[in-house]
Amino acid sequence: MYQAIQANEIFFHEVVQRYTQDESRHLNGYWGTFTRSDLPTELAPTIFSANLPQALSPLSTFLIYISKIIQPQLTDTLRSRTLAELFSNWAKQQLDRTEIRLEL
């Protein structure tokens, strides 16, 4: 299938229609938008280094088509979430380092 897509003998969405059995079949294989941390660590480098648009050779048990990579933008929501996560991690580290001496 991959070689046929690369040779323009078949389109990715045609492969999806023929061989996919889950609900993504009705969306031409679209699974949504993912962040790097959402992906398995062994797949992320290959996916994020793809020349777009590109079908990637079978990775694990998947044939993946990358249509675009959305560059991150620092929105107010993302900024707030990142600061909260960083503070939470920092506070946890401080608690883990804290020594408590009890004298009875």
N, C-alpha and C positions, 0 to 999 in steps of 0.2 A: 504494500500500500504506500509506504513512504517513498519508494523509488518511483512509483507511478505518479505521485503528487509532484515530486521533484522534476519529472520529465513532462509535466503538464498534460499527462494522459487522463488524469482525473482530478477533480477539485476536492479540497478537504471536506467541504460540506456534503459532497456526494458520498465520501467514505463514511461520514457520520450517519447519514441516512441509511446506508446499507448495513452497517455493523454495530451501531450503538443501540442498546436496548433500554437505557434509562431515560428519564425525562429530558435530559440535555439534548436528546435527538431532535426534539421539537424546536430547539433553539440553535440548531446547527452546531451543537457541541459546546455552546457557550456556557462556561461555568461561573463567570463573574470576574471581578477584579480582586487581585491578591497582592498583599505586601510581601516583601522578601521573607519576612519572619513567618508568614503563613505557609510557606512552601517547605517541603522536606529539604534539609541541608544539602543533600547530594544533588538535588535538581536546581536549586536557586542559581548557582553560578552559570550553568548552561543556559537557563532561561533568560537571565539578565544580560548575557553577552550575545544574544541572538541578533542577527541582522534582520530588520523588520520590513515587511511581514515575512514570516518564515515558518515552515513546518519543521519541527525538530525530529531528528531520528528517534526511533522509539526509546523513551526513557522509562525505565522500569517496565510497567505494563501499559504505558500510555503513549499515544501519538499526540503530540502537542503542537498546536498552531498558535503562534504569538502574533497578534495583529498590531499591538502597540504597547509601548511602555510609557506609563504616565509619570512624568517627573514630579517628585514630591514638592509641595508648596506648604510653607508654614502659615497655616490659617490660625485664627484666634483659638478655635476649638483644639486644633492639634497642639498649639503652644501650651494651652492650659492642661491638656491631658499629659503632655510630656513633662511639664513642671511637676504636676501631681505625682507622676510615676517616679521621677527622680527624687523628690522629697520623701516619698514613701520608702524607697530603697535606702536612702541615706538614714532615715529614722530607724529603720530595721537594723542597719549596720551599727548605729550608735547603741541601740538596745542590746545587740549581741555582744558588744564590747564592754558594756557596763558590768561592773563587779558590785555585788551586794554582799556586805559582811553583816552577818547576824551574830550578835553576842547575847547569849542567854544567861 
